[in-house]
Amino acid sequence: MMISAIDMIEVINEQTGAIFQGEELEYFIDDTNDIGEVYLDGTLLYQSTSVFNENDIKIKFKEQFSVNNMETNNG
């Protein structure tokens, strides 16, 4: 039996307690409209206005969500 470790990301909405799990967290910046978005495995988790760079969206996202890196065994 082969057991492989998979890196998972757990995202928790601090206001609602909702938990999301996935493998890839992506930040997207719309320079034209100054909107930032955060996706987990292609699913939109968060959107904010007045975002001018990736650092802005990361700060705003982490004010409402906590992010944990987990390792799971798949076997």
Protein Blocks (a to p, Z undefined) as FASTA:
>chain_A
ZZddddddddddfknopacddfbdcddddfknopacddeehiafbdcehiabfklmmmmm
mmmpccdddddddZZ
